[in-house]
């Protein structure tokens, strides 16, 4: 399926979705948008997108439907609610959920879609708001190979890497692995800074020494300077990261995988929620440590 001229629906035009939908428009897609707060779609509407008052209206004539909402409960409502996608999309449409959500829910969506003559891919992304704006997202996909190949031109318009990881749910499981790796790297970076400060060292000089060696990580190099500058506004909200960690923890328990670091990370981000840091970026974990709440 070519992007240019394709009739598509995009549901959920927040920080990430707005930029992703914009790239599809720029590539020539005819775009219908729906989001809970119409104001969040203003830039897209001003650029020529058409507004839909409900998911039902948005998907009526779409050949491809993209969703980027907040939580698994939002995904459930958008796909299975009275005005939901499954019951209202035209036969043959391909549904792509970019929300980081529950792998088991992705399997349910794929099965329901197939029963309705549709196809569904779970395709969570990594790269944050910056990756969405710059079309450099990494897209992790679960579903059937044919639908993946049909959607590849769309993925290329939004990101730099799109890999089919397996069947339904595999994209979400891959995203959980991604979040677990981030949690470990972030906690390690924060504790390295705390240790350096306790030892009376200049943490910026320490970063100059360890940031290019075997301890190097994206979190260490990119987030530590923001911590030290006192800049804690979100590129990715702590509350959303906590949601992801809880999904990963539930899935790990179902699979009987013992992951003590993941368990610790969930407790730390729960403590951030309890201490009023939910609206800050994930690197505000530093403040939790500094305030003696970790």
C-alpha positions in Angstrom: 0.0 0.0 0.0 1.4 3.4 -1.0 1.3 6.2 1.5 0.5 8.9 -1.1 -3.2 9.1 -1.7 -4.0 6.5 0.9 -7.1 7.2 3.0 -6.0 6.7 6.7 -7.4 7.4 10.1 -5.2 8.4 13.1 -6.7 8.2 16.5 -4.8 9.8 19.4 -2.9 13.0 18.4 -1.1 13.8 21.6 2.6 14.6 21.8 3.7 11.5 19.9 0.7 10.9 17.6 0.5 14.4 16.4 4.0 14.3 14.9 3.6 10.8 13.6 0.3 11.7 11.8 2.0 14.8 10.5 4.7 12.7 8.8 2.0 10.6 7.1 0.3 13.7 5.8 3.6 15.1 4.5 4.1 11.8 2.6 0.8 12.4 0.9 -1.8 10.4 2.9 -5.4 11.7 3.1 -5.8 11.9 6.9 -8.9 11.7 9.1 -8.2 12.3 12.8 -9.9 11.8 16.1 -8.7 12.5 19.6 -10.5 13.2 22.9 -9.4 16.8 22.9 -9.9 18.4 19.5 -7.5 21.2 20.3 -4.7 18.6 20.3 -5.4 18.0 16.6 -5.5 21.7 15.6 -2.1 21.7 13.8 -3.2 18.7 11.7 -6.6 20.2 11.0 -5.0 23.5 10.0 -2.7 21.5 7.6 -5.7 19.8 5.9 -6.7 16.8 7.9 -10.4 16.1 8.4 -11.9 15.9 11.9 -14.0 12.9 13.0 -16.2 13.1 16.1 -15.7 9.5 17.0 -13.6 6.4 16.2 -16.6 5.1 14.2 -16.6 8.1 12.0 -12.8 8.2 11.6 -12.5 4.6 10.4 -15.5 4.4 8.1 -13.6 4.7 4.8 -10.0 4.2 6.0 -7.8 1.6 4.4 -5.4 1.9 7.3 -6.1 2.9 10.9 -3.4 4.0 13.4 -3.9 4.5 17.1 -1.7 6.1 19.7 -3.5 6.5 22.9 -2.5 6.4 26.6 -3.2 3.3 28.5 -4.5 -0.3 27.9 -7.9 0.7 29.0 -7.9 3.4 26.3 -6.9 0.9 23.7 -9.7 -1.4 24.9 -12.3 1.3 24.5 -11.0 2.5 21.1 -11.0 -0.9 19.6 -14.0 -2.6 21.4 -16.2 0.2 22.6 -19.7 0.9 21.1 -18.1 3.3 18.6 -14.9 1.2 18.4 -12.7 0.3 15.5 -13.3 -3.4 15.3 -17.0 -3.1 14.8 -16.8 -0.2 12.3 -13.8 -0.4 10.1 -14.3 -1.5 6.5 -13.3 -5.1 5.6 -9.7 -5.4 4.5 -8.5 -2.4 6.6 -5.2 -2.8 8.5 -5.2 -1.7 12.1 -1.9 -0.5 13.7 -1.8 0.2 17.4 1.3 2.2 18.3 0.3 2.5 22.0 2.6 0.7 24.5 0.0 -1.7 25.8 -0.6 -5.2 27.2 0.7 -8.0 24.9 -2.4 -10.1 25.8 -4.7 -7.3 24.6 -2.8 -7.1 21.4 -3.5 -10.8 20.8 -7.2 -10.2 21.5 -7.3 -7.3 19.1 -5.6 -9.4 16.4 -8.1 -12.3 16.8 -11.1 -10.0 16.8 -9.8 -8.2 13.8 -9.3 -11.4 11.8 -12.9 -12.4 12.7 -14.1 -9.1 11.3 -12.2 -9.4 8.0 -9.5 -7.0 9.2 -5.8 -7.3 10.0 -4.1 -5.9 13.1 -0.5 -5.1 14.0 0.8 -4.1 17.5 3.6 -1.6 16.8 4.8 0.3 19.9 7.6 2.8 19.3 10.7 4.0 21.0 12.4 7.3 20.6 10.2 9.7 22.6 8.8 13.0 21.5 12.1 13.9 19.7 12.0 10.7 17.7 8.4 11.3 16.7 9.2 14.9 15.6 12.2 13.9 13.6 10.7 10.7 12.2 13.5 8.6 13.7 11.4 6.2 15.8 12.1 2.6 16.3 9.0 0.6 15.6 8.6 -2.9 17.1 5.9 -4.9 15.3 3.9 -8.0 16.0 1.4 -9.6 13.5 1.4 -11.2 10.1 4.1 -10.7 7.6 1.9 -9.6 4.7 0.3 -6.8 6.7 3.7 -5.7 8.0 5.0 -5.4 4.4 2.0 -3.4 3.4 2.5 -1.0 6.2 6.3 -0.7 5.8 6.0 2.5 3.6 4.0 4.1 6.5 6.5 3.0 9.1 9.3 4.4 7.0 7.5 7.8 6.9 7.5 7.8 10.8 10.7 6.1 11.8 14.1 4.9 10.9 13.7 1.2 12.0 10.7 -1.1 11.8 11.2 -4.8 12.5 8.7 -7.6 12.6 9.3 -9.5 15.8 6.8 -12.3 15.5 3.0 -12.9 15.7 0.4 -10.8 17.6 1.7 -9.4 20.9 5.4 -9.8 19.8 5.7 -6.0 19.3 4.4 -5.3 22.8 6.7 -7.9 24.3 9.7 -6.3 22.5 8.7 -2.9 23.9 8.6 -4.4 27.4 12.1 -5.6 26.9 13.1 -2.1 25.8 11.5 -0.5 28.9 13.2 -3.0 31.2 16.6 -2.2 29.7 15.9 1.5 30.0 14.9 1.1 33.7 18.2 -0.7 34.5 20.3 1.9 32.7 18.5 4.8 34.2 18.7 3.5 37.8 22.4 2.8 37.2 23.0 6.3 35.9 21.2 7.9 38.9 23.1 5.7 41.4 26.4 6.5 39.7 25.7 10.2 40.1 24.7 9.8 43.8 27.8 7.8 44.5 30.0 10.4 42.8 28.4 13.2 44.8 28.7 11.3 48.1 32.4 10.8 47.4 32.9 14.5 46.9 33.5 14.3 43.2 32.3 16.6 40.4 29.7 14.4 38.7 30.2 16.2 35.4 33.9 15.4 35.4 33.0 11.8 36.3 30.7 11.7 33.4 33.5 12.9 31.1 35.5 9.8 32.3 32.8 7.1 32.3 30.5 8.4 29.6 32.6 7.0 26.7 33.8 3.7 28.2 32.1 0.4 28.9 29.6 2.1 31.3 28.3 4.2 28.5 24.5 4.2 27.9 22.0 6.6 26.3 20.6 7.3 29.8 24.0 8.1 31.2 25.1 10.4 28.4 21.8 12.2 27.7 19.9 12.2 31.0 22.6 12.8 33.6 23.4 16.4 32.2 19.6 17.2 32.4 19.5 15.9 36.0 22.5 18.0 36.9 21.0 21.1 35.2 17.8 20.6 37.1 15.7 20.1 34.0 13.1 17.6 34.7 10.3 18.3 32.3 9.2 15.2 30.4 10.3 13.9 27.1 8.5 10.8 28.4 6.3 11.1 31.5 7.2 9.1 34.6 3.5 8.1 35.0 3.6 6.5 31.5 6.9 4.7 32.3 5.3 3.3 35.5 2.4 2.0 33.4 4.9 0.2 31.1 6.8 -1.3 34.0 3.5 -2.6 35.5 2.6 -4.2 32.2 6.0 -5.8 31.9 5.8 -7.0 35.5 2.4 -8.6 35.0 3.6 -10.3 31.8 6.7 -11.5 33.5 4.6 -13.1 36.3 2.4 -14.8 33.7 5.4 -16.2 32.0 7.0 -17.1 35.4 10.1 -15.0 34.6 11.8 -13.8 37.8 13.1 -10.3 37.1 14.2 -8.6 40.4 15.5 -5.5 38.7 12.1 -4.9 37.0 10.4 -5.4 40.4 12.8 -2.8 41.9 12.2 -0.4 39.1 8.4 -0.7 39.5 8.7 0.1 43.2 10.9 3.1 42.5 8.5 4.6 40.0 5.6 3.9 42.3 7.5 5.9 44.9 7.8 8.7 42.3 4.0 8.7 41.9 3.5 8.8 45.6 5.9 11.7 45.9 4.3 13.9 43.2 6.8 13.2 40.4 4.4 11.6 37.9 4.2 14.5 35.6 8.0 14.8 35.4 10.4 13.0 33.1 11.7 9.6 33.9 15.1 11.2 34.8 13.3 12.8 37.8 14.2 9.5 39.5 17.3 11.5 40.5 15.0 13.8 42.7 13.6 10.7 44.4 17.1 9.7 45.4 18.2 13.3 46.3 15.1 13.6 48.6 15.9 10.3 50.4 12.7 8.7 49.1 14.2 5.9 47.1 
